């Protein structure tokens, strides 16, 4: 089955897309969809959907989200299946497990959680209910009539309802995915813990380096990871990263993007946090440092 991988970028995401491209299997074609300014070796949104009308108040991250199904429709004209990755993804293994799963599915999704839990440094269970149960940073589609119906449905909603506005039921393109297993056939929800590792699921996954590559919970090989929310310097995030064993992995990724504009990368967790005045942020960080010290202080002292 001829498969094509694509991502969608605005100008500031291109350094991340270069890292993604370098990590992909050489035998699978790769395309970059571009919103906003044109760039060499990319496919512009105006080429793909010249007649599409998007909400005029979309920022660049909303437009990236809204345009994904339009690019998918375009790329399915040259392939039997497409795989979408966020530009901030890096692949660590061959993608045979993904392409083989997609052979028996029209639509391939991953859940943002695979286990029950109460609270983590990332957030609690309510956060996932509010923001979406399936992750929009990765999905796969096989060219079928069912998939075409899904893409038309998705395009119609994202054209003007892909804002980030949780109070009105919108989280870019992600919340709409909640409907997909209900409304469409042959939807596979893949729970492989080596797929789509990201900050939001690190509380349930511990990564370990081995001679054969990174292992997740000592059960599955790390296939791909989305780093988009892992680049923060907040103390609680750093603690989650440390506990999950991903600190070195993230440091190695950051070396690959020395000139990237990290502020341009959308972070759901940051967007959901209320703005805190500077002195409160400093006090919170200092108190957290004291707590961290107490937790790690040897009892025999």
N, C-alpha and C positions, 0 to 999 in steps of 0.2 A: 504494500500500500504506500503510494507516494505521499510523504508527509512534509509539511513546511512549518517552520517555527517563525514566529514573529513577535515583535514588541511594538509598543507605541510610545513616542517620546515628544517632549518639547525640548527646546534648545539645551536647557541645563541638564537633561537626563542623558545626553549623548555619551559622556564619559562612562556612565554606568553601562550603557548598551554595548560599548566596546568591550568591556569585561565579560558581559554575557556572551557576546559573539565568540570571543576567544575560548570560552569554556565549552562550547557546543560541539557535538560530534561533527566531523568534517563532511560526513555523507548526507547530512540533512540540510536542505537550503534554509537560509535565514534572511528575513526582511525586516526593515525598520519602517514603521509608519510614523509620519511626522505631522504634528500640528503646529500652527504658528508659522514661523519662518521656514523657508525651504533650505534643504541641505543636500549636498551631493550624496549619492548612494542611499537615498531614502525615498519612500513613496509618500507624497503629500496627501493630506486629507482632501484637498480641492480636486485632485485627480480621481480619487476613489469615490467620493460622494459629492459631485459638483452641485447637485440640486438639494442636498440636505440642509435643513434650517435648524440651527442650534440656538439655545437660549443665549441672548446677547450678553447676559451678565455672568456667563461661565468664566472662571479663571482658568489658567492653563492646565491645572490638575484635573478640574472637572471636564475640560474638553478632551484631555487624554482618555479619561474614563468613558466618556460618552461616545467616543469614536471607535472604540474597540470592535464592536460588532460590524461596523461598516468596513473596517479593514479586513475582518474575518471573511465577510462575504466576498470581498475582492480577491483575497488570496486563495479561497476555495475554488476559484476558477482555474488555478494552475496546479492544484494538488487535490488528492482525495481526502486529506485530513490536515487540520492545522492545530498547532499547539501555541497558546499564548503564554508568554512569560512577562512579568514586570521587568523593566530594564534593570532593576536592582537585584535580580536573581543571578546566582552563579551555579553552574552545573558541575558536579563532582564525579559522576559516573556516566556510563552510557545510558541512553534513555530507552533501552529495550523494554523495560517493565512498563513504561508509559505507552509506547507505541503498541505493544502487544495488548494492553488493556483497552486501548482505543479501537482496536480492530473489532471488538465485541460491544462497543457502545457508540451511540450517536453523540452523546454529550458526556464529558468527563469532568467531574468536580472533585475538590477536596474539602473536607470539613475543617473549620478553624479549630475545632477541639475533637479529641477522640476519647476523652475520659471525663467523668464527672469530677467536679472540684468545687471548693467554696470560694477561696480568695487566693490571688497570687499578686506578685508585685505589678503585674500588668493590669490587673483589674479583677472583677468578680463575674459571676455567671450572667448577671444582668447586662453587663457591658456587651457580651456577645449577642444577647437577645436584641439589644438596641442597634447593633452595628452590622449584624449579618452572621448566619451560620455557615456559609460557604465562602471560601476566599476568592476574591476577584483577581488576585495576583498570578493565578495560574488556572487555565482550563484547556480542554481539548475538544475538538469538534470533528466529526466525520461527515462527509458530504452526503446528505440524504434529504428527502422531502421534510422529514421531521425536524432536522437541523435548520433547514431553510425557514420553516415556520417559527422556530425559536428565534432566529436572527432577526426576522421581521418584527416579531413581538418586542424583542430587546431594543432594537433601533427606535421603535416608536416611543418607548418610554424614556430612553436615555437622551433623546433629542432635546427634551426640555425638563426632564426630571432626574438629573444626575448632579444636582447640587450637593454640597455637604450641609445638611440641615436635618439633624436627627429628630428634632421636635416635630418636623413635618414628614417623617418617614423616609428620608433620603440620606444615603451614604454613598454618594457617587454611583458607581455601577454595582456595588456589592449587595445591598439589601434586596435588590430585585432578584438575585439568585435564589432567595428563599422559595420563590414560586416554582422554580424550574422542575424539581422532581415531582411536583404535583401536576403541572400543566402539560408536561412533555414526556414522550415515551423514551425508552432505552437510555435512561440517565444512570450512569454509574458514579457512585460516591466512593472514591478510593480512600481507604484509611491507612495506607502504608505510611508508617511513621518516618520513613526515610525521604518521603516526598514533602516538599513545601514546608520545610522547617523555617520558622520565623519567630520573632520576638513574642508574638501572642501565644505560641504553643510551647515555649521553652520551659514553662513550669511542669510540663509532662514529658520532657525529653532531655536526656543527658547524652552529650556527645563525647566520644572517646577516640583519640587518634590511634590507629593500628598500622601495621606494615602494609595492609591491603587498602588503607584509606580510612575515612572517618566512619564510626559506627554509632548508631542511635539506639540508646538503651541496651546496647550489646546484643541487639536482635536484628537490626536491618542496616544495610549500608546507607550512608547519606547520599542521596541522589541529587537533590538540589535544595538550595536555601535562598530565602529572600531576606536581604540585609537592610531593607529600607527603614525599619524602625530600630535597628540595632546600633545606630551610629550616634546615639545620644550619650551625653556625659552625666546624666542624672544618677544620683547615688542609688536609688532603688533599682534602676535599670542595670546599673553596673553589678549590683548584687545578684540579680536574676541571671545575668550573663555568666558571672563567676560560678554560680551554683550549677549551671547547665553545661559547663565545660567548654563554652564557645568563645572564650576571651581571645585565645590565640587565633582561632579561625577568623574572627572579626578583625583583629589587628592585621592579619595577612591580607584581608580584603581591602582594608583602608589604604594599604600601601599601593594598591592597584589604581586608586582614584585620587591621586595627590592634588589635582586641580579642580576636583568636583565641587559644585556649590551644594553643600549638604542641606542648607536651609530651604532649597527648592524642592526637596523630596517630601511628599506628603506623609505625615505621620498621624494615623488615626488616634493613637493614644494622646499625643500632644494636643490635637484638635479638640479632644473631649475634655481636657483639663481646663478648669477656669484660670484666668490670668491672675497671678499672685504678685503682689508688690514685692520689690526687690528685697527689702529687709526680712520679709516673711520667708522668702525662698532661702536666704542665707541662714536664718535661724533653723529652718527645717533641715537643711543640709548638715549644719553643725550638730544638731541633736541626733541625726541619723548616724553621723560618724561616731558619736559617743556610744550609741546602741551597738553599732557594729563592733567597736572595740571591746565592749563588755561581753558580747556573745562569743568572741574568739579568745578572751583572756584565759590562760591556763588556771584551773582551779587550785593546783598545788602551790601557786604563788600566794 
